[in-house]
Amino acid sequence: MQLITGEGQLKVGDKIAIIGKSDRDTQEITVKDVLTIDGNEEIIINRKKNYYFITKLLVEGRSWAKEVRKIQDGK
């Protein structure tokens, strides 16, 4: 598993493991979309519920996600 340490490491279809700051946020999921909004990379994990994390905030320790690892490359 590859630890996510910066932007550009994830793409649509990648399977990731998220360790949340709260236990209820810990999950394994597939990346649904990768967007750049106001210069920040946003990783969309659930479009319907608007669940996402911003890579920069993850790296700085300011995201709801404590750690993200890529489990498997997307197709």
trRosetta pair geometry for C-beta under 8 A, 3 or more apart (Angstrom, degrees):
i j d omega theta_ij theta_ji phi_ij phi_ji
1 17 6.7 -25 -145 26 143 126
1 69 4.1 36 162 162 118 129
1 70 6.5 167 -161 73 68 47
1 71 5.6 -21 -111 -100 99 54
2 9 7.1 -149 126 -179 126 125
2 69 6.3 152 72 -162 38 75
2 70 4.5 -8 57 48 99 103
3 67 7.0 -50 -139 -168 96 102
3 68 7.7 114 -158 83 53 51
3 69 5.4 -39 -93 -102 48 85
4 9 5.2 176 -129 81 81 142
4 10 6.5 -5 -113 -41 129 110
4 16 7.6 7 -35 -138 132 125
4 55 6.9 -108 159 -137 122 97
4 58 6.7 1 105 123 118 144
4 59 7.9 -107 126 -72 82 86
4 67 8.0 149 44 -176 88 57
4 68 4.3 -12 28 87 131 100
4 69 6.7 -151 -10 -91 83 29
4 70 6.6 105 -61 -30 93 88
5 9 7.3 90 40 -35 60 155
5 59 6.3 83 -170 -115 44 107
6 9 6.4 108 72 -23 64 115
6 55 6.9 62 176 159 27 123
6 59 6.1 48 -87 -85 51 148
7 41 4.3 146 -130 -2 109 146
7 55 4.8 131 -87 96 71 151
7 56 7.0 -4 -53 -58 108 77
8 41 7.4 -127 -39 -83 52 160
9 55 7.9 147 33 -136 96 138
9 70 6.8 -135 147 -34 104 134
10 14 5.1 -127 -152 46 80 152
10 16 6.8 -6 -121 -67 128 134
10 31 5.4 160 169 -84 115 160
10 34 6.1 169 102 -91 90 128
10 43 5.6 21 88 -112 150 127
10 55 7.7 -169 22 -87 117 124
10 68 8.0 -32 -61 137 139 134
10 70 6.5 -171 -97 -85 84 115
11 14 5.6 107 57 -27 59 111
11 31 6.8 139 100 89 25 146
11 34 6.1 -73 -127 -9 41 144
11 73 7.9 21 51 -157 108 78
11 74 5.6 -126 93 38 90 127
12 31 5.7 -135 -119 110 32 100
12 32 6.9 -10 -134 157 87 18
12 33 6.0 8 -96 -103 106 36
12 34 6.1 -122 -48 -1 75 94
12 74 5.8 -167 106 138 46 171
13 30 6.4 -22 -147 -172 30 110
13 31 6.5 -32 29 65 23 90
13 73 7.7 27 109 154 99 52
13 74 2.2 113 97 -156 96 125
13 75 5.3 -114 175 30 153 61
14 30 7.1 156 81 -153 37 63
14 31 4.6 26 52 13 86 123
14 70 5.4 -50 180 -138 125 105
14 71 7.9 137 169 45 78 66
14 72 6.9 172 -159 87 58 54
14 73 6.0 -42 -110 -139 82 35
14 74 4.4 -75 -50 -28 48 98
15 28 6.8 19 177 177 96 96
15 29 7.5 -177 -150 99 62 24
15 30 5.4 -37 -97 -95 64 73
15 31 7.9 -129 -73 -1 20 78
15 70 7.4 101 76 -167 53 62
15 71 4.5 -59 106 65 99 108
15 72 4.1 24 39 47 115 97
15 74 7.4 145 -20 -73 62 70
16 28 7.1 -176 93 -149 41 57
16 29 6.2 -21 62 66 84 69
16 30 7.5 134 16 -112 77 23
16 31 6.2 69 -8 -47 120 92
16 43 8.0 21 6 165 165 144
16 45 7.8 -93 57 -106 123 118
16 68 5.6 -1 -179 -171 126 98
16 69 6.6 155 -158 80 73 42
16 70 5.6 -46 -101 -105 80 49
16 71 6.2 175 -108 3 20 89
17 27 7.7 -164 -149 102 51 37
17 28 5.0 -23 -101 -100 72 82
17 68 7.2 160 81 -154 50 50
17 69 4.8 -9 56 59 99 96
17 71 5.5 91 -24 -52 96 112
18 25 6.8 -80 125 145 117 84
18 26 6.4 -166 100 -138 72 41
18 27 5.4 6 53 56 103 73
18 28 7.6 179 18 -85 71 32
18 29 6.8 -9 2 23 114 106
18 45 7.7 -29 -30 -95 146 164
18 53 7.6 156 -127 -14 133 146
18 65 5.0 -74 -159 -132 109 115
18 67 7.5 159 -157 85 45 52
18 68 5.3 -12 -105 -104 71 82
19 26 5.4 6 -132 -116 46 98
19 65 7.2 99 69 -169 48 73
19 66 4.9 -62 106 66 90 105
19 67 4.3 11 47 54 113 95
19 68 7.6 -150 23 -70 70 39
20 23 6.9 171 72 -95 106 5
20 24 6.9 -62 79 72 152 47
20 25 2.5 135 -117 87 164 106
20 26 4.7 -122 18 -53 92 58
20 27 7.5 39 -27 2 113 80
20 64 6.1 -13 -148 147 96 82
20 65 5.8 -65 -105 -113 61 51
20 66 6.1 99 175 1 14 93
21 25 6.7 19 40 49 58 142
21 64 5.9 -116 22 -167 109 48
21 65 7.4 -156 -17 -122 82 5
21 66 4.8 133 -70 -57 64 100
22 25 4.8 86 65 1 85 107
22 26 8.0 -139 97 -20 50 80
22 64 7.4 -33 15 -171 99 93
23 26 5.7 -40 -161 6 45 117
25 64 5.8 -142 -139 149 163 105
25 65 6.9 -141 146 -91 127 61
28 71 6.7 21 -146 -20 110 154
29 45 4.9 60 118 -166 144 115
29 46 7.5 -66 -165 -49 147 91
30 45 7.7 143 77 -145 39 74
30 74 7.4 103 -160 -98 98 105
31 34 6.6 15 169 -54 127 91
31 43 5.8 -69 -130 -166 107 99
31 44 7.2 92 -169 68 68 59
31 45 6.6 -60 -113 -96 46 68
31 74 6.7 -86 53 -54 105 135
32 44 4.7 -75 71 109 99 97
32 45 6.1 134 5 -136 101 17
32 46 6.8 127 -8 -77 146 21
32 47 5.6 -130 134 -34 153 94
33 43 7.9 162 85 -160 52 39
33 44 3.9 10 55 44 91 129
33 47 7.0 67 2 -76 124 106
34 41 6.6 -13 -172 -165 93 97
34 42 7.4 160 -157 80 45 52
34 43 6.0 -12 -107 -107 75 63
34 44 7.2 -141 -68 17 29 84
35 41 7.5 148 82 -155 43 48
35 42 4.7 -16 65 59 94 102
35 44 6.5 55 -2 -27 107 111
36 39 6.9 2 178 -122 99 14
36 40 6.9 158 -155 74 61 31
36 41 5.8 -31 -98 -93 73 56
36 42 7.4 170 -94 14 21 80
37 40 5.8 -31 69 62 71 86
37 42 5.4 14 14 -11 113 128
40 54 5.0 -4 161 -155 127 118
40 55 7.4 178 -178 42 79 79
40 56 5.4 -91 -136 13 98 128
40 57 7.9 33 -160 -17 135 93
41 54 6.9 130 80 -158 54 62
41 55 4.4 1 80 17 112 124
41 56 7.0 128 38 -23 83 86
42 52 5.0 26 177 161 100 138
42 53 7.4 171 -152 87 62 28
42 54 5.5 -35 -98 -96 70 70
42 55 7.7 -138 -84 -8 22 80
43 52 5.9 163 80 -160 48 82
43 53 5.5 -10 54 58 101 76
43 54 7.7 175 14 -92 77 20
43 55 6.4 91 -22 -56 108 88
43 68 7.9 105 66 -158 163 168
44 47 6.0 39 168 -77 128 71
44 51 7.5 107 -162 83 58 56
44 52 4.7 -36 -101 -96 51 111
45 51 5.0 -59 69 107 94 103
45 52 6.2 163 11 -97 77 47
45 53 7.5 27 -12 1 119 86
46 49 4.5 4 121 45 125 101
46 50 7.3 -32 95 25 82 15
46 51 3.9 37 43 36 104 112
46 52 7.9 -139 42 -52 62 62
47 50 7.2 16 -173 -77 31 45
53 57 7.0 -131 -180 71 83 108
53 58 5.6 69 150 -61 125 114
53 63 5.0 58 -158 -165 111 137
53 64 6.7 -130 -104 50 105 86
53 65 4.7 -22 -104 5 158 130
53 68 7.2 -175 71 -53 151 142
54 57 4.4 65 78 14 102 111
54 58 6.8 -173 88 -15 50 85
54 63 6.4 -164 54 -97 72 114
55 58 5.4 -54 -150 32 34 117
55 59 6.4 30 156 -17 68 105
56 59 6.0 -57 -151 36 29 109
56 60 6.3 18 154 -9 65 113
57 60 5.7 -61 -141 46 33 107
57 62 4.4 -90 -159 80 86 92
57 63 4.1 117 117 -63 100 88
58 61 7.9 35 172 -67 27 24
58 63 4.3 -15 -80 9 57 150
58 65 5.4 -16 -113 80 104 109
58 68 6.1 -22 -164 5 147 118
60 63 7.8 112 59 -18 79 84
61 66 7.9 19 -137 -141 70 59
63 66 7.8 -157 82 -64 89 25
65 68 5.6 22 157 -52 138 102
70 73 7.3 39 166 -74 125 55
